[in-house]
Amino acid sequence: MKSNLQELVKELNGMVSSGQLVDAAEKFYAPNVKTIEYDGSVTEGKPATMKKLVDFVASIQTVKKIELLRSVADGNVSFSEYILDLDMKDGSNVYLHEIIRALWEDGKVVEERYFKS
């Protein structure tokens, strides 16, 4: 397994940028992962986190853009800034400019916090 955090983050961001959101989460989330949304709501554990992600991805009609703007990794933390432009099956559009802060342990993400820009 790769131990260099910068390599892991590059691989994760590459998967996300190419639309492989679920595969990236499956590969990189630790069993005890916790995600924290913009509003402070928390999802704990990989099964609950994966279900939430799978449900979100299933609600997407068209991915117009997933663009990584920049990323940095240091110690056990990484930050990735993205633009996402998604047409949803309900007819709405989701446009996000977000920063994802990830905490890593043993090559896996144990916590992600999402910030809207």
Phi and psi in radians as a Rosetta constraint file:
Dihedral C 1 N 2 CA 2 C 2 CIRCULARHARMONIC -1.166 0.35
Dihedral N 2 CA 2 C 2 N 3 CIRCULARHARMONIC 2.370 0.35
Dihedral C 2 N 3 CA 3 C 3 CIRCULARHARMONIC -1.868 0.35
Dihedral N 3 CA 3 C 3 N 4 CIRCULARHARMONIC -0.258 0.35
Dihedral C 3 N 4 CA 4 C 4 CIRCULARHARMONIC -1.365 0.35
Dihedral N 4 CA 4 C 4 N 5 CIRCULARHARMONIC 2.050 0.35
Dihedral C 4 N 5 CA 5 C 5 CIRCULARHARMONIC -1.024 0.35
Dihedral N 5 CA 5 C 5 N 6 CIRCULARHARMONIC -0.680 0.35
Dihedral C 5 N 6 CA 6 C 6 CIRCULARHARMONIC -1.053 0.35
Dihedral N 6 CA 6 C 6 N 7 CIRCULARHARMONIC -0.673 0.35
Dihedral C 6 N 7 CA 7 C 7 CIRCULARHARMONIC -1.158 0.35
Dihedral N 7 CA 7 C 7 N 8 CIRCULARHARMONIC -0.748 0.35
Dihedral C 7 N 8 CA 8 C 8 CIRCULARHARMONIC -1.097 0.35
Dihedral N 8 CA 8 C 8 N 9 CIRCULARHARMONIC -0.783 0.35
Dihedral C 8 N 9 CA 9 C 9 CIRCULARHARMONIC -1.133 0.35
Dihedral N 9 CA 9 C 9 N 10 CIRCULARHARMONIC -0.710 0.35
Dihedral C 9 N 10 CA 10 C 10 CIRCULARHARMONIC -1.062 0.35
Dihedral N 10 CA 10 C 10 N 11 CIRCULARHARMONIC -0.756 0.35
Dihedral C 10 N 11 CA 11 C 11 CIRCULARHARMONIC -1.149 0.35
Dihedral N 11 CA 11 C 11 N 12 CIRCULARHARMONIC -0.785 0.35
Dihedral C 11 N 12 CA 12 C 12 CIRCULARHARMONIC -1.049 0.35
Dihedral N 12 CA 12 C 12 N 13 CIRCULARHARMONIC -0.854 0.35
Dihedral C 12 N 13 CA 13 C 13 CIRCULARHARMONIC -1.108 0.35
Dihedral N 13 CA 13 C 13 N 14 CIRCULARHARMONIC -0.626 0.35
Dihedral C 13 N 14 CA 14 C 14 CIRCULARHARMONIC -1.084 0.35
Dihedral N 14 CA 14 C 14 N 15 CIRCULARHARMONIC -0.730 0.35
Dihedral C 14 N 15 CA 15 C 15 CIRCULARHARMONIC -1.164 0.35
Dihedral N 15 CA 15 C 15 N 16 CIRCULARHARMONIC -0.792 0.35
Dihedral C 15 N 16 CA 16 C 16 CIRCULARHARMONIC -1.087 0.35
Dihedral N 16 CA 16 C 16 N 17 CIRCULARHARMONIC -0.797 0.35
Dihedral C 16 N 17 CA 17 C 17 CIRCULARHARMONIC -1.066 0.35
Dihedral N 17 CA 17 C 17 N 18 CIRCULARHARMONIC -0.506 0.35
Dihedral C 17 N 18 CA 18 C 18 CIRCULARHARMONIC -1.609 0.35
Dihedral N 18 CA 18 C 18 N 19 CIRCULARHARMONIC 0.173 0.35
Dihedral C 18 N 19 CA 19 C 19 CIRCULARHARMONIC 1.535 0.35
Dihedral N 19 CA 19 C 19 N 20 CIRCULARHARMONIC 0.104 0.35
Dihedral C 19 N 20 CA 20 C 20 CIRCULARHARMONIC -1.545 0.35
Dihedral N 20 CA 20 C 20 N 21 CIRCULARHARMONIC 0.962 0.35
Dihedral C 20 N 21 CA 21 C 21 CIRCULARHARMONIC -1.080 0.35
Dihedral N 21 CA 21 C 21 N 22 CIRCULARHARMONIC -0.834 0.35
Dihedral C 21 N 22 CA 22 C 22 CIRCULARHARMONIC -1.197 0.35
Dihedral N 22 CA 22 C 22 N 23 CIRCULARHARMONIC -0.769 0.35
Dihedral C 22 N 23 CA 23 C 23 CIRCULARHARMONIC -1.082 0.35
Dihedral N 23 CA 23 C 23 N 24 CIRCULARHARMONIC -0.702 0.35
Dihedral C 23 N 24 CA 24 C 24 CIRCULARHARMONIC -1.108 0.35
Dihedral N 24 CA 24 C 24 N 25 CIRCULARHARMONIC -0.774 0.35
Dihedral C 24 N 25 CA 25 C 25 CIRCULARHARMONIC -1.129 0.35
Dihedral N 25 CA 25 C 25 N 26 CIRCULARHARMONIC -0.746 0.35
Dihedral C 25 N 26 CA 26 C 26 CIRCULARHARMONIC -1.037 0.35
Dihedral N 26 CA 26 C 26 N 27 CIRCULARHARMONIC -0.720 0.35
Dihedral C 26 N 27 CA 27 C 27 CIRCULARHARMONIC -1.304 0.35
Dihedral N 27 CA 27 C 27 N 28 CIRCULARHARMONIC -0.691 0.35
Dihedral C 27 N 28 CA 28 C 28 CIRCULARHARMONIC -1.844 0.35
Dihedral N 28 CA 28 C 28 N 29 CIRCULARHARMONIC -0.282 0.35
Dihedral C 28 N 29 CA 29 C 29 CIRCULARHARMONIC -1.334 0.35
Dihedral N 29 CA 29 C 29 N 30 CIRCULARHARMONIC 2.356 0.35
Dihedral C 29 N 30 CA 30 C 30 CIRCULARHARMONIC -1.320 0.35
Dihedral N 30 CA 30 C 30 N 31 CIRCULARHARMONIC 2.752 0.35
Dihedral C 30 N 31 CA 31 C 31 CIRCULARHARMONIC -0.973 0.35
Dihedral N 31 CA 31 C 31 N 32 CIRCULARHARMONIC -0.547 0.35
Dihedral C 31 N 32 CA 32 C 32 CIRCULARHARMONIC -1.747 0.35
Dihedral N 32 CA 32 C 32 N 33 CIRCULARHARMONIC 0.402 0.35
Dihedral C 32 N 33 CA 33 C 33 CIRCULARHARMONIC -1.009 0.35
Dihedral N 33 CA 33 C 33 N 34 CIRCULARHARMONIC 2.562 0.35
Dihedral C 33 N 34 CA 34 C 34 CIRCULARHARMONIC -2.273 0.35
Dihedral N 34 CA 34 C 34 N 35 CIRCULARHARMONIC 2.323 0.35
Dihedral C 34 N 35 CA 35 C 35 CIRCULARHARMONIC -2.036 0.35
Dihedral N 35 CA 35 C 35 N 36 CIRCULARHARMONIC 2.506 0.35
Dihedral C 35 N 36 CA 36 C 36 CIRCULARHARMONIC -2.198 0.35
Dihedral N 36 CA 36 C 36 N 37 CIRCULARHARMONIC 2.047 0.35
Dihedral C 36 N 37 CA 37 C 37 CIRCULARHARMONIC -1.392 0.35
Dihedral N 37 CA 37 C 37 N 38 CIRCULARHARMONIC 3.020 0.35
Dihedral C 37 N 38 CA 38 C 38 CIRCULARHARMONIC -0.955 0.35
Dihedral N 38 CA 38 C 38 N 39 CIRCULARHARMONIC -0.666 0.35
Dihedral C 38 N 39 CA 39 C 39 CIRCULARHARMONIC -1.474 0.35
Dihedral N 39 CA 39 C 39 N 40 CIRCULARHARMONIC 0.039 0.35
Dihedral C 39 N 40 CA 40 C 40 CIRCULARHARMONIC 1.612 0.35
Dihedral N 40 CA 40 C 40 N 41 CIRCULARHARMONIC -0.105 0.35
Dihedral C 40 N 41 CA 41 C 41 CIRCULARHARMONIC -1.175 0.35
Dihedral N 41 CA 41 C 41 N 42 CIRCULARHARMONIC 2.521 0.35
Dihedral C 41 N 42 CA 42 C 42 CIRCULARHARMONIC -2.087 0.35
Dihedral N 42 CA 42 C 42 N 43 CIRCULARHARMONIC 2.403 0.35
Dihedral C 42 N 43 CA 43 C 43 CIRCULARHARMONIC -2.069 0.35
Dihedral N 43 CA 43 C 43 N 44 CIRCULARHARMONIC 2.243 0.35
Dihedral C 43 N 44 CA 44 C 44 CIRCULARHARMONIC -2.069 0.35
Dihedral N 44 CA 44 C 44 N 45 CIRCULARHARMONIC 2.411 0.35
Dihedral C 44 N 45 CA 45 C 45 CIRCULARHARMONIC 1.584 0.35
Dihedral N 45 CA 45 C 45 N 46 CIRCULARHARMONIC 2.536 0.35
Dihedral C 45 N 46 CA 46 C 46 CIRCULARHARMONIC -1.110 0.35
Dihedral N 46 CA 46 C 46 N 47 CIRCULARHARMONIC -0.734 0.35
Dihedral C 46 N 47 CA 47 C 47 CIRCULARHARMONIC -1.028 0.35
Dihedral N 47 CA 47 C 47 N 48 CIRCULARHARMONIC -0.809 0.35
Dihedral C 47 N 48 CA 48 C 48 CIRCULARHARMONIC -1.184 0.35
Dihedral N 48 CA 48 C 48 N 49 CIRCULARHARMONIC -0.690 0.35
Dihedral C 48 N 49 CA 49 C 49 CIRCULARHARMONIC -1.164 0.35
Dihedral N 49 CA 49 C 49 N 50 CIRCULARHARMONIC -0.740 0.35
Dihedral C 49 N 50 CA 50 C 50 CIRCULARHARMONIC -1.150 0.35
Dihedral N 50 CA 50 C 50 N 51 CIRCULARHARMONIC -0.707 0.35
Dihedral C 50 N 51 CA 51 C 51 CIRCULARHARMONIC -1.061 0.35
Dihedral N 51 CA 51 C 51 N 52 CIRCULARHARMONIC -0.785 0.35
Dihedral C 51 N 52 CA 52 C 52 CIRCULARHARMONIC -1.058 0.35
Dihedral N 52 CA 52 C 52 N 53 CIRCULARHARMONIC -0.751 0.35
Dihedral C 52 N 53 CA 53 C 53 CIRCULARHARMONIC -1.186 0.35
Dihedral N 53 CA 53 C 53 N 54 CIRCULARHARMONIC -0.788 0.35
Dihedral C 53 N 54 CA 54 C 54 CIRCULARHARMONIC -1.056 0.35
Dihedral N 54 CA 54 C 54 N 55 CIRCULARHARMONIC -0.743 0.35
Dihedral C 54 N 55 CA 55 C 55 CIRCULARHARMONIC -1.102 0.35
Dihedral N 55 CA 55 C 55 N 56 CIRCULARHARMONIC -0.734 0.35
Dihedral C 55 N 56 CA 56 C 56 CIRCULARHARMONIC -1.101 0.35
Dihedral N 56 CA 56 C 56 N 57 CIRCULARHARMONIC -0.838 0.35
Dihedral C 56 N 57 CA 57 C 57 CIRCULARHARMONIC -1.082 0.35
Dihedral N 57 CA 57 C 57 N 58 CIRCULARHARMONIC -0.663 0.35
Dihedral C 57 N 58 CA 58 C 58 CIRCULARHARMONIC -1.146 0.35
Dihedral N 58 CA 58 C 58 N 59 CIRCULARHARMONIC -0.373 0.35
Dihedral C 58 N 59 CA 59 C 59 CIRCULARHARMONIC -1.514 0.35
Dihedral N 59 CA 59 C 59 N 60 CIRCULARHARMONIC -0.041 0.35
Dihedral C 59 N 60 CA 60 C 60 CIRCULARHARMONIC -1.515 0.35
Dihedral N 60 CA 60 C 60 N 61 CIRCULARHARMONIC 2.253 0.35
Dihedral C 60 N 61 CA 61 C 61 CIRCULARHARMONIC -1.500 0.35
Dihedral N 61 CA 61 C 61 N 62 CIRCULARHARMONIC -0.901 0.35
Dihedral C 61 N 62 CA 62 C 62 CIRCULARHARMONIC -2.459 0.35
Dihedral N 62 CA 62 C 62 N 63 CIRCULARHARMONIC 2.302 0.35
Dihedral C 62 N 63 CA 63 C 63 CIRCULARHARMONIC -1.582 0.35
Dihedral N 63 CA 63 C 63 N 64 CIRCULARHARMONIC 1.906 0.35
Dihedral C 63 N 64 CA 64 C 64 CIRCULARHARMONIC -1.464 0.35
Dihedral N 64 CA 64 C 64 N 65 CIRCULARHARMONIC -0.624 0.35
Dihedral C 64 N 65 CA 65 C 65 CIRCULARHARMONIC -2.815 0.35
Dihedral N 65 CA 65 C 65 N 66 CIRCULARHARMONIC 2.375 0.35
Dihedral C 65 N 66 CA 66 C 66 CIRCULARHARMONIC -2.322 0.35
Dihedral N 66 CA 66 C 66 N 67 CIRCULARHARMONIC 1.921 0.35
Dihedral C 66 N 67 CA 67 C 67 CIRCULARHARMONIC -2.208 0.35
Dihedral N 67 CA 67 C 67 N 68 CIRCULARHARMONIC 2.131 0.35
Dihedral C 67 N 68 CA 68 C 68 CIRCULARHARMONIC -1.415 0.35
Dihedral N 68 CA 68 C 68 N 69 CIRCULARHARMONIC 2.091 0.35
Dihedral C 68 N 69 CA 69 C 69 CIRCULARHARMONIC -1.517 0.35
Dihedral N 69 CA 69 C 69 N 70 CIRCULARHARMONIC -0.762 0.35
Dihedral C 69 N 70 CA 70 C 70 CIRCULARHARMONIC -2.907 0.35
Dihedral N 70 CA 70 C 70 N 71 CIRCULARHARMONIC 2.806 0.35
Dihedral C 70 N 71 CA 71 C 71 CIRCULARHARMONIC -2.670 0.35
Dihedral N 71 CA 71 C 71 N 72 CIRCULARHARMONIC 2.595 0.35
Dihedral C 71 N 72 CA 72 C 72 CIRCULARHARMONIC -2.511 0.35
Dihedral N 72 CA 72 C 72 N 73 CIRCULARHARMONIC 2.562 0.35
Dihedral C 72 N 73 CA 73 C 73 CIRCULARHARMONIC -2.372 0.35
Dihedral N 73 CA 73 C 73 N 74 CIRCULARHARMONIC 2.405 0.35
Dihedral C 73 N 74 CA 74 C 74 CIRCULARHARMONIC -2.712 0.35
Dihedral N 74 CA 74 C 74 N 75 CIRCULARHARMONIC 2.317 0.35
Dihedral C 74 N 75 CA 75 C 75 CIRCULARHARMONIC 1.097 0.35
Dihedral N 75 CA 75 C 75 N 76 CIRCULARHARMONIC -2.051 0.35
Dihedral C 75 N 76 CA 76 C 76 CIRCULARHARMONIC -2.023 0.35
Dihedral N 76 CA 76 C 76 N 77 CIRCULARHARMONIC 0.389 0.35
Dihedral C 76 N 77 CA 77 C 77 CIRCULARHARMONIC -2.251 0.35
Dihedral N 77 CA 77 C 77 N 78 CIRCULARHARMONIC 2.516 0.35
Dihedral C 77 N 78 CA 78 C 78 CIRCULARHARMONIC -2.318 0.35
Dihedral N 78 CA 78 C 78 N 79 CIRCULARHARMONIC 2.649 0.35
Dihedral C 78 N 79 CA 79 C 79 CIRCULARHARMONIC -2.230 0.35
Dihedral N 79 CA 79 C 79 N 80 CIRCULARHARMONIC 2.307 0.35
Dihedral C 79 N 80 CA 80 C 80 CIRCULARHARMONIC -2.293 0.35
Dihedral N 80 CA 80 C 80 N 81 CIRCULARHARMONIC 2.302 0.35
Dihedral C 80 N 81 CA 81 C 81 CIRCULARHARMONIC -1.887 0.35
Dihedral N 81 CA 81 C 81 N 82 CIRCULARHARMONIC 2.204 0.35
Dihedral C 81 N 82 CA 82 C 82 CIRCULARHARMONIC -2.230 0.35
Dihedral N 82 CA 82 C 82 N 83 CIRCULARHARMONIC 2.677 0.35
Dihedral C 82 N 83 CA 83 C 83 CIRCULARHARMONIC -1.969 0.35
Dihedral N 83 CA 83 C 83 N 84 CIRCULARHARMONIC 2.230 0.35
Dihedral C 83 N 84 CA 84 C 84 CIRCULARHARMONIC -2.163 0.35
Dihedral N 84 CA 84 C 84 N 85 CIRCULARHARMONIC 2.301 0.35
Dihedral C 84 N 85 CA 85 C 85 CIRCULARHARMONIC -2.273 0.35
Dihedral N 85 CA 85 C 85 N 86 CIRCULARHARMONIC 1.912 0.35
Dihedral C 85 N 86 CA 86 C 86 CIRCULARHARMONIC -2.252 0.35
Dihedral N 86 CA 86 C 86 N 87 CIRCULARHARMONIC 2.302 0.35
Dihedral C 86 N 87 CA 87 C 87 CIRCULARHARMONIC -1.619 0.35
Dihedral N 87 CA 87 C 87 N 88 CIRCULARHARMONIC 2.232 0.35
Dihedral C 87 N 88 CA 88 C 88 CIRCULARHARMONIC -1.691 0.35
Dihedral N 88 CA 88 C 88 N 89 CIRCULARHARMONIC 2.769 0.35
Dihedral C 88 N 89 CA 89 C 89 CIRCULARHARMONIC -1.115 0.35
Dihedral N 89 CA 89 C 89 N 90 CIRCULARHARMONIC -0.412 0.35
Dihedral C 89 N 90 CA 90 C 90 CIRCULARHARMONIC -1.435 0.35
Dihedral N 90 CA 90 C 90 N 91 CIRCULARHARMONIC 0.076 0.35
Dihedral C 90 N 91 CA 91 C 91 CIRCULARHARMONIC 1.645 0.35
Dihedral N 91 CA 91 C 91 N 92 CIRCULARHARMONIC -0.150 0.35
Dihedral C 91 N 92 CA 92 C 92 CIRCULARHARMONIC -1.467 0.35
Dihedral N 92 CA 92 C 92 N 93 CIRCULARHARMONIC 2.931 0.35
Dihedral C 92 N 93 CA 93 C 93 CIRCULARHARMONIC -2.081 0.35
Dihedral N 93 CA 93 C 93 N 94 CIRCULARHARMONIC 2.351 0.35
Dihedral C 93 N 94 CA 94 C 94 CIRCULARHARMONIC -1.949 0.35
Dihedral N 94 CA 94 C 94 N 95 CIRCULARHARMONIC 2.045 0.35
Dihedral C 94 N 95 CA 95 C 95 CIRCULARHARMONIC -2.070 0.35
Dihedral N 95 CA 95 C 95 N 96 CIRCULARHARMONIC 2.025 0.35
Dihedral C 95 N 96 CA 96 C 96 CIRCULARHARMONIC -2.132 0.35
Dihedral N 96 CA 96 C 96 N 97 CIRCULARHARMONIC 2.354 0.35
Dihedral C 96 N 97 CA 97 C 97 CIRCULARHARMONIC -2.023 0.35
Dihedral N 97 CA 97 C 97 N 98 CIRCULARHARMONIC 1.809 0.35
Dihedral C 97 N 98 CA 98 C 98 CIRCULARHARMONIC -2.290 0.35
Dihedral N 98 CA 98 C 98 N 99 CIRCULARHARMONIC 2.718 0.35
Dihedral C 98 N 99 CA 99 C 99 CIRCULARHARMONIC -2.034 0.35
Dihedral N 99 CA 99 C 99 N 100 CIRCULARHARMONIC 2.282 0.35
Dihedral C 99 N 100 CA 100 C 100 CIRCULARHARMONIC -1.943 0.35
Dihedral N 100 CA 100 C 100 N 101 CIRCULARHARMONIC 2.103 0.35
Dihedral C 100 N 101 CA 101 C 101 CIRCULARHARMONIC -1.766 0.35
Dihedral N 101 CA 101 C 101 N 102 CIRCULARHARMONIC 2.133 0.35
Dihedral C 101 N 102 CA 102 C 102 CIRCULARHARMONIC -2.041 0.35
Dihedral N 102 CA 102 C 102 N 103 CIRCULARHARMONIC 2.373 0.35
Dihedral C 102 N 103 CA 103 C 103 CIRCULARHARMONIC -1.799 0.35
Dihedral N 103 CA 103 C 103 N 104 CIRCULARHARMONIC 2.348 0.35
Dihedral C 103 N 104 CA 104 C 104 CIRCULARHARMONIC -2.044 0.35
Dihedral N 104 CA 104 C 104 N 105 CIRCULARHARMONIC 2.514 0.35
Dihedral C 104 N 105 CA 105 C 105 CIRCULARHARMONIC -2.476 0.35
Dihedral N 105 CA 105 C 105 N 106 CIRCULARHARMONIC 2.255 0.35
Dihedral C 105 N 106 CA 106 C 106 CIRCULARHARMONIC 0.907 0.35
Dihedral N 106 CA 106 C 106 N 107 CIRCULARHARMONIC 0.728 0.35
Dihedral C 106 N 107 CA 107 C 107 CIRCULARHARMONIC 1.358 0.35
Dihedral N 107 CA 107 C 107 N 108 CIRCULARHARMONIC 0.182 0.35
Dihedral C 107 N 108 CA 108 C 108 CIRCULARHARMONIC -2.251 0.35
Dihedral N 108 CA 108 C 108 N 109 CIRCULARHARMONIC 2.634 0.35
Dihedral C 108 N 109 CA 109 C 109 CIRCULARHARMONIC -1.411 0.35
Dihedral N 109 CA 109 C 109 N 110 CIRCULARHARMONIC 2.134 0.35
Dihedral C 109 N 110 CA 110 C 110 CIRCULARHARMONIC -1.784 0.35
Dihedral N 110 CA 110 C 110 N 111 CIRCULARHARMONIC -0.316 0.35
Dihedral C 110 N 111 CA 111 C 111 CIRCULARHARMONIC -2.690 0.35
Dihedral N 111 CA 111 C 111 N 112 CIRCULARHARMONIC 2.357 0.35
Dihedral C 111 N 112 CA 112 C 112 CIRCULARHARMONIC -2.179 0.35
Dihedral N 112 CA 112 C 112 N 113 CIRCULARHARMONIC 2.352 0.35
Dihedral C 112 N 113 CA 113 C 113 CIRCULARHARMONIC -2.165 0.35
Dihedral N 113 CA 113 C 113 N 114 CIRCULARHARMONIC 2.328 0.35
Dihedral C 113 N 114 CA 114 C 114 CIRCULARHARMONIC -1.837 0.35
Dihedral N 114 CA 114 C 114 N 115 CIRCULARHARMONIC 2.315 0.35
Dihedral C 114 N 115 CA 115 C 115 CIRCULARHARMONIC -2.136 0.35
Dihedral N 115 CA 115 C 115 N 116 CIRCULARHARMONIC 2.282 0.35
Dihedral C 115 N 116 CA 116 C 116 CIRCULARHARMONIC -1.496 0.35
Dihedral N 116 CA 116 C 116 N 117 CIRCULARHARMONIC 2.470 0.35
